[in-house]
Amino acid sequence: MEIVIISSLVLAVIFLHRSVPALIYKLHVRQQFRKFVSKETFYHSVVSRHLKYYNRLNLEEQRKFLFRTFLFKKSRHFHYIEVQETAEMPILISAVAVQLTFGLEKYMLNYFNDIFVLRDDYHYGFYSRPFMGHVDQTGIYLSWDNFMKGISGQTPDCNVGLHEMGHALAYVNFITQTDEDRHFKKEFKNFSMVARPIFTAMQLGGKNLLGDYATTNYHEFWAVSVETFFENPVRFKHELPDLYKAMVQVLNQDPLNFACGKITIIMRNSLETELR
């Protein structure tokens, strides 16, 4: 009898340990949603002017997208270096992060509390070449000039925002393991089964639309694949169909598969479900 009582108490403690934080988080999300509603129109005006991806979502998905953008922005410290801050900047940076992770359950990239916005190309460490952005343990760094060129389509197949958020997504899942998404980690193994031979062939001189920078190392191959997946999906799917399919699976979305104005999110999770 004592064993039964003790076992019941242990199970109760485990249940409370898991359920109480989840309940607190749900209450927090609902509270934040009430705050978000008053800002929704402004967020929509900013994001709809700049992100084609967002404009192809249906109304339900757009609201979910904006709310995730609101939560992402609210959880970050943005630092502006030699560039004048505007109200649009943190919203657009947050929106690009949400675009990348829109098919995932864990979308906050929680390890990175700080995002640094610089005016244009900058030098980092002992590297002689200038940087458009980078990610390290101190935060996510983006050059605003290059960021805007990327989301406006001025630099074909190059989107520094998506590129660096791609690095950040891999960083929190594989390096710090602080905000792991089970689906992403599981499917990344399948992605690598397709991607590694392509990466190796490129290092041996093979050419494809991903370009020479993708051969720098496997981290850059992944980040360039992210850029190309969103920026040039038609050519990507045509020239590297197996890799494109692997990207669809790992990010849990297909930017080419629109039905009645909706982007296909394979594992659909509505805003109502997140708030429930």
Secondary structure, DSSP 4 states (H G I P E B T S, - for coil): -HHHHHHHHHHHHHHHHHHHHHHHHHHHHHHHHHHHHTTHHHHHHHHHHH-HHHHTS-HHHHHHHHHHHHHHHHT-EEEEESS---SHHHHHHHHHHHHHHTTSS--S-TT--EEEEESS-B--TT-SS-BSEEEETTEEEEEHHHHHHHHHTSSTT--HHHHHHHHHHHIIIIIS-SS--HHHHHHHHHHHHHHHHHHHHHHTT---TT-GGGGS-HHHHHHHHHHHHHHSHHHHHHH-HHHHHHHHHHHTEEEEEEETTEEEESS---HHHHH-
